Amino acid sequence: MSVIINELIKEIEKLREDLIKIKVGREYTDPDVVTASQKLDDVLNKYQELVKLDESDY
């Protein structure tokens, strides 16, 4: 697995933990929750694209 993918995995875990903390006591539609969720989504999309590219090398 590439270094970039490993870094993205670490970032995904951090953003996931941040989202969980931000969500406590708030609605899913709270602007802070939505922003945190969108950041996580962006990184997950990057990860998925890189994994697809990495798999196509085989």
Backbone as numpy.savetxt, mean C-alpha at the origin, in Angstrom:
# Nx Ny Nz CAx CAy CAz Cx Cy Cz
13.47 -11.97 -5.50 12.62 -10.79 -5.50 13.51 -9.55 -5.50
13.13 -8.57 -6.24 13.98 -7.39 -6.37 13.96 -6.53 -5.12
14.96 -5.70 -5.01 15.08 -4.79 -3.87 13.89 -3.83 -3.85
13.47 -3.37 -5.01 12.35 -2.43 -5.10 11.08 -3.07 -4.56
10.84 -4.31 -4.92 9.66 -5.01 -4.44 9.71 -5.16 -2.92
10.87 -5.50 -2.39 11.01 -5.62 -0.93 10.75 -4.29 -0.24
11.22 -3.19 -0.83 10.98 -1.87 -0.26 9.48 -1.53 -0.30
8.82 -1.90 -1.38 7.39 -1.65 -1.48 6.62 -2.45 -0.44
7.05 -3.67 -0.18 6.39 -4.49 0.84 6.49 -3.81 2.21
7.66 -3.28 2.52 7.84 -2.56 3.79 6.94 -1.33 3.85
6.86 -0.60 2.74 6.02 0.60 2.69 4.55 0.23 2.83
4.15 -0.87 2.19 2.76 -1.34 2.29 2.41 -1.64 3.75
3.30 -2.34 4.44 3.05 -2.67 5.85 2.93 -1.41 6.70
3.81 -0.44 6.46 3.75 0.81 7.23 2.46 1.55 6.95
2.09 1.68 5.68 0.87 2.40 5.32 -0.37 1.68 5.85
-0.34 0.35 5.86 -1.46 -0.43 6.39 -1.62 -0.16 7.89
-0.50 -0.17 8.60 -0.55 0.12 10.04 -1.03 1.55 10.29
-0.56 2.49 9.49 -1.00 3.88 9.61 -2.51 3.99 9.40
-3.01 3.31 8.38 -4.43 3.34 8.08 -5.25 2.80 9.25
-4.80 1.71 9.83 -5.51 1.12 10.96 -5.57 2.11 12.12
-4.45 2.78 12.40 -4.41 3.76 13.49 -5.31 4.96 13.20
-5.27 5.44 11.97 -6.08 6.60 11.59 -7.56 6.28 11.65
-7.94 5.06 11.30 -9.35 4.66 11.24 -10.03 4.60 12.61
-9.26 4.36 13.67 -9.84 4.21 15.00 -10.72 5.41 15.35
-11.99 5.14 15.60 -12.92 6.18 16.00 -13.43 7.06 14.88
-13.13 6.70 13.65 -13.56 7.53 12.51 -14.37 6.67 11.53
-15.15 7.35 10.74 -15.92 6.71 9.67 -14.99 6.44 8.49
-15.37 5.48 7.66 -14.59 5.18 6.46 -14.55 6.35 5.48
-15.52 7.24 5.59 -15.60 8.39 4.68 -14.86 9.61 5.21
-14.28 9.52 6.40 -13.50 10.62 6.96 -12.36 10.95 5.99
-12.14 12.23 5.70 -11.11 12.61 4.73 -9.71 12.05 5.04
-9.34 11.98 6.32 -8.03 11.44 6.68 -7.95 9.94 6.38
-9.05 9.24 6.62 -9.10 7.80 6.35 -9.03 7.56 4.84
-9.77 8.35 4.09 -9.77 8.22 2.64 -8.37 8.50 2.07
-7.73 9.54 2.55 -6.38 9.88 2.08 -5.39 8.76 2.38
-5.43 8.23 3.60 -4.53 7.13 3.97 -4.80 5.89 3.13
-6.07 5.62 2.86 -6.45 4.48 2.05 -5.96 4.64 0.61
-6.05 5.85 0.09 -5.61 6.11 -1.28 -4.09 5.96 -1.41
-3.35 6.41 -0.39 -1.90 6.24 -0.40 -1.54 4.75 -0.44
-2.23 3.97 0.39 -1.99 2.53 0.41 -2.35 1.91 -0.94
-3.47 2.31 -1.50 -3.89 1.80 -2.82 -2.83 2.08 -3.89
-2.28 3.28 -3.88 -1.26 3.65 -4.88 -0.05 2.73 -4.80
0.41 2.48 -3.57 1.59 1.63 -3.40 1.26 0.18 -3.74
0.06 -0.27 -3.39 -0.35 -1.63 -3.75 -0.41 -1.80 -5.27
-0.88 -0.78 -5.96 -0.92 -0.84 -7.43 0.48 -0.91 -8.02
1.42 -0.12 -7.48 2.81 -0.18 -7.94 3.38 -1.58 -7.70
3.12 -2.12 -6.53 3.61 -3.45 -6.18 3.08 -4.49 -7.17
1.77 -4.44 -7.43 1.16 -5.40 -8.33 1.76 -5.31 -9.73
1.98 -4.10 -10.21 2.58 -3.92 -11.54 3.99 -4.53 -11.59
4.78 -4.26 -10.55 6.15 -4.79 -10.53 6.18 -6.31 -10.43
5.27 -6.88 -9.65 5.22 -8.33 -9.52 4.84 -8.95 -10.86
3.90 -8.34 -11.56 3.51 -8.84 -12.88 4.71 -8.80 -13.84
5.44 -7.70 -13.84 6.61 -7.58 -14.70 7.66 -8.61 -14.33
7.87 -8.79 -13.03 8.85 -9.74 -12.54 8.48 -11.17 -12.95
7.21 -11.50 -12.89 6.74 -12.84 -13.26 6.85 -13.07 -14.75
6.69 -12.02 -15.54 6.76 -12.19 -16.99 8.19 -12.47 -17.47
9.16 -12.24 -16.60 10.55 -12.54 -16.95 10.84 -14.04 -16.98
9.92 -14.83 -16.40 10.14 -16.28 -16.31 9.45 -17.04 -17.39
